[in-house]
Amino acid sequence: MAEFFNAFEMSPVPPPGPDAVAPEPFRGIYGMPAFVTIPSDDLPGSVAFWTRRLGFFELFSVPGTLVHLRRWAFQDVLLVAADDVPAQAPAIKCNFACVLPQVDEIAEAVGARPKDTPWNTRDVEVITPERARIVFTAARPLDPASQEARNLAAIGISPPGA
């Protein structure tokens, strides 16, 4: 069996809990380990949606060509100018971590409904103006007596501190 370790010290995502606070937006420059590239046929409209409703900020732009957006560290989106975008959202999703209050804020901003999952998160799915399928997900505090805790234990995962 593979070894597991508590790696929250490597992540901007805070441990789940009722007092979890989102980290500040990260404005530093780093080698991006992963990012999403999304074509947009309306860069100004796309930037407005992502910044006003989804909590991203504009890190930099190449006017008329590309806008680099970010929330927390390692949550990077490149909006790139395109002549057209898909007519429908693809099945594939891109997930961004957040804290529980942010799920509700984003859901309200876009008129969506959050959903609790069997793996102990609360998610809200957003279809952006570019028809990207984006999910904002936050861990819920884990009740050791819950079905979610039993599900994790059944596959050999014990939460930190258990």
Phi, psi and omega per residue, in radians:
M1 nan 2.449 3.138
A2 -1.199 2.613 3.078
E3 -1.433 2.472 3.068
F4 -2.040 2.587 3.074
F5 -2.499 2.738 3.131
N6 -1.355 1.905 -3.057
A7 -1.916 0.441 3.138
F8 -1.073 -0.417 3.128
E9 -1.176 -0.299 3.116
M10 -1.582 -0.217 -2.941
S11 -1.977 2.535 3.009
P12 -1.309 -0.175 -3.107
V13 -1.329 2.149 3.139
P14 -1.303 2.686 3.040
P15 -1.005 2.509 -3.112
P16 -1.154 2.589 3.096
G17 2.927 2.868 -3.086
P18 -1.135 -0.391 -3.133
D19 -1.819 0.221 -3.129
A20 -1.046 2.337 -3.123
V21 -2.068 2.339 3.114
A22 -1.148 2.477 3.050
P23 -1.196 2.796 3.071
E24 -1.153 2.662 3.020
P25 -0.965 2.456 -3.064
F26 -1.744 2.064 -3.059
R27 -1.802 0.062 -3.135
G28 -1.307 2.896 3.097
I29 -1.815 2.341 3.117
Y30 -2.610 2.872 2.991
G31 -1.259 2.026 -3.046
M32 -1.299 2.081 3.128
P33 -1.250 -0.408 3.087
A34 -2.846 2.642 3.065
F35 -2.791 2.900 -3.128
V36 -1.923 2.363 3.035
T37 -1.960 2.172 -3.065
I38 -2.202 2.143 3.086
P39 -1.275 2.449 3.129
S40 -2.347 2.351 3.045
D41 -1.668 0.114 3.096
D42 -2.614 1.359 -3.081
L43 -0.970 -0.838 -3.141
P44 -1.046 -0.728 3.112
G45 -1.141 -0.711 3.112
S46 -1.114 -0.809 3.135
V47 -1.044 -0.748 3.135
A48 -1.061 -0.773 -3.138
F49 -1.105 -0.878 -3.082
W50 -1.128 -0.643 -3.092
T51 -1.449 -0.740 -3.068
R52 -1.402 -0.566 -3.051
R53 -1.868 -0.496 -3.039
L54 -1.892 -0.059 3.035
G55 1.451 0.282 3.078
F56 -1.521 2.872 3.016
F57 -2.264 2.791 -3.140
E58 -1.488 1.976 3.116
L59 -1.347 -0.824 3.011
F60 -2.885 2.953 3.111
S61 -2.560 2.747 2.936
V62 -1.972 1.790 -2.965
P63 -0.827 2.269 3.101
G64 1.306 -0.005 -3.042
T65 -2.163 -0.867 -2.985
L66 -2.690 2.504 2.991
V67 -2.290 2.192 3.107
H68 -1.670 2.024 3.115
L69 -1.880 2.685 3.106
R70 -2.661 2.679 2.952
R71 -1.994 -1.668 3.101
W72 -1.529 3.059 3.018
A73 -1.005 2.390 3.097
F74 1.252 0.310 3.034
Q75 -2.058 1.343 -3.045
D76 -1.917 2.402 3.090
V77 -2.283 2.264 3.023
L78 -1.854 2.011 3.004
L79 -1.584 2.179 -3.109
V80 -2.095 2.465 -3.137
A81 -1.102 2.382 3.122
A82 -2.516 2.685 3.114
D83 -1.263 -0.541 3.106
D84 -2.670 2.897 3.117
V85 -2.208 2.826 -3.133
P86 -1.018 2.598 3.121
A87 -1.264 -0.458 -3.133
Q88 -2.250 2.682 3.044
A89 -1.212 2.393 3.105
P90 -1.256 2.907 3.103
A91 -1.215 -0.532 -3.101
I92 -1.177 2.516 -3.108
K93 -2.141 2.642 2.981
C94 -2.013 2.203 -3.103
N95 -1.838 2.461 3.044
F96 -2.172 2.309 3.107
A97 -1.296 2.590 3.018
C98 -2.668 -3.048 3.057
V99 -1.833 2.797 -3.004
L100 -0.869 -0.828 -3.122
P101 -1.070 -0.510 3.132
Q102 -1.200 -0.589 3.101
V103 -1.014 -0.820 -3.129
D104 -1.171 -0.680 3.115
E105 -1.083 -0.800 -3.132
I106 -1.163 -0.758 3.127
A107 -1.000 -0.773 3.125
E108 -1.141 -0.706 -3.106
A109 -1.134 -0.501 -3.092
V110 -1.953 0.031 3.134
G111 1.220 0.660 -3.132
A112 -1.989 2.960 -3.136
R113 -2.011 2.178 3.067
P114 -1.165 2.736 -3.125
K115 -2.390 2.310 3.029
D116 -1.448 2.431 -3.094
T117 -1.877 2.807 3.083
P118 -1.172 -0.279 3.133
W119 -1.700 0.360 2.928
N120 1.310 0.620 3.019
T121 -2.134 2.855 2.938
R122 -2.016 2.203 -3.052
D123 -2.136 2.633 2.931
V124 -2.321 2.228 -3.135
E125 -1.728 2.355 -3.112
V126 -2.187 2.346 2.959
I127 -1.777 2.030 -3.074
T128 -1.379 2.963 3.109
P129 -1.023 -0.424 3.121
E130 -1.502 0.049 -3.091
R131 1.182 0.543 2.991
A132 -1.471 2.491 3.125
R133 -1.726 1.870 -3.056
I134 -2.021 2.351 3.113
V135 -2.079 2.247 2.995
F136 -1.778 2.227 -2.992
T137 -2.284 2.406 3.106
A138 -2.316 2.390 3.072
A139 -1.227 2.420 3.032
R140 -1.598 2.633 3.052
P141 -0.984 2.401 -3.080
L142 -1.601 2.067 3.052
D143 -1.474 2.051 -3.103
P144 -1.003 -0.376 -3.135
A145 -1.655 0.092 -3.058
S146 -1.460 2.858 3.063
Q147 -1.100 -0.644 3.119
E148 -1.051 -0.740 3.108
A149 -1.119 -0.698 3.106
R150 -1.154 -0.683 3.102
N151 -1.074 -0.766 3.122
L152 -1.123 -0.791 -3.142
A153 -1.060 -0.621 -3.116
A154 -1.135 -0.420 3.103
I155 -1.843 0.211 3.022
G156 1.531 0.315 3.126
I157 -1.891 2.120 3.031
S158 -1.923 2.356 -3.132
P159 -1.148 2.705 3.080
P160 -0.932 2.412 3.127
G161 1.465 -0.019 -3.118
A162 -1.424 nan nan
